[in-house]
């Protein structure tokens, strides 16, 4: 009796692990990166989206938003903007942003976007020269 219970329990654990890995495998990893500190994260869906966890200006930007302040966005041909929304820019059930680290001094290229990682912050540009700069102390879009 005890051995059949152990076998059943082991089978249940294996099935749960297979189901969990299958669900995770079905998720798309969005191209993107995070800084070595983990404070800034960017990813591409149809636009480039960047968020910052700790900043000197987050409360001021949240006060400017009618909804929730989530960071910054840069379109393939448009100027960078502050990103305010009540929804995530991706399907949270089917997609997840990349957790890849972009080392300081390195660049990320995807479609119309190029981002450079420096200790002083992240600078991203599109093909039209529009962009954004994000650091813990300051930000700007152009």
N, C-alpha and C positions, 0 to 999 in steps of 0.2 A: 504494500500500500504506500509506504513512504517513498519508495523508488519511483513509482508512477506519479506521485505528487511532484517530486523533484524534476522528473522528465517534463511534466506538464508546465511547471513553472519555468524551466529552462526554455522550452519551446515558446512560451508567451513572451519571454524577454527577447529572444531572437526575433520573433515576429514584430514586436514593438520597435526594435532597433532597425529592422529592414524598412518598416513603414515610415519611421522618422527620417531615415536617410533618403528614401524615395521622395518624400515630400520636400526635403531640402534640395535634392538633386533637380526637382522640377522648377525650382526658383531660378530666375535669371539674375546673374550678377551684372549690375550696371557698371559701365566703364567709369573709372574715377580713381580717387586717391584720398589719403589723409596725410597730414604733416607728421613728421617724426614725434612731435609732442602730442599728437592726437587731437589738438584743439580745433583745427580747421579740417573740414571734409568737403570734397567737391565730387560731383558725379554728373554724367551726361545722360539725358533722356533725349529730348529733342532740343533742349537748351542745356546750358551749363548751370548747375545749382551748387552754391557753396554755403556752408553754414559754419558758425563759430560757436564753440561751447562757452568760453569765457572771454569777455571783452569789456573795455571801459565804456562803451557806448550802447550796449544792448538795451538798457532800460529806455534811453532816449529814442532809439529806433522803434521799440515796441510802442511807445507813446504816440508815434506818428502813424501807426497802422490802425485801421479799423478792425482788422482781424488779428491773427497771430503773426508776429515777426519771425521768419524762419531763416533769414540770411539774405543772400544776393542771387540774382540770376543774370545770365548773359545769353542773349539770343545769337544765332549764327550771323546776323547782319545788323543787330540793334545795339544800342548803348546798354551798359550794365545798369541794373536797377536794384532797389531794395525789394525783397520778396516778402509780401504779406499775403497769407491765405489761411483758410481753415482746413485745407486738405493737403496731403503729401503730394509731391509732383510725380509720384510713381505708384504703381499698384503694389501695396505693401504685402499682399498675399502671394504675389507671383514674382516680385522683384526685390532686390536688395542692393544698396550701394556697395561698391568695392571697399575692401578694408586694406588695400595695397598701400604701403608707405611710399611716399615720394620724398626721397632724401633731399636735404638741403643742397642746392647747387644743381639739381636735376630738373628736367622738364617733362611734362605730360602733353601728349598730342592726341587729339581725337576729333575727327571731322574738321569743323571750322575753328576749333579751339586749341589754344596752346597756353599752358600754365607753367610758371616757373616758381620753384620753391626756394626760398631764402630764409635765413634765420630771422630776417626783418619782416617776413610775411609772404603771402602768395600774390602773384600778379598773373592775371589771365587776360587774354586778348582773343578776339575773333578775327577773321580774315579782313574785315573792314577797318581794323585798328581800334575798334571800341573795346572797352575792357573794364576791369575792376581790380582794386588792390584791397587786401584784407590783412589786418594784423590785430593783435590783442589791443593795441593802443589806438588805431585809427583805421579808416576805410575811405575809399573814394571810388566813384564810377565815372566813366567818360564814354 
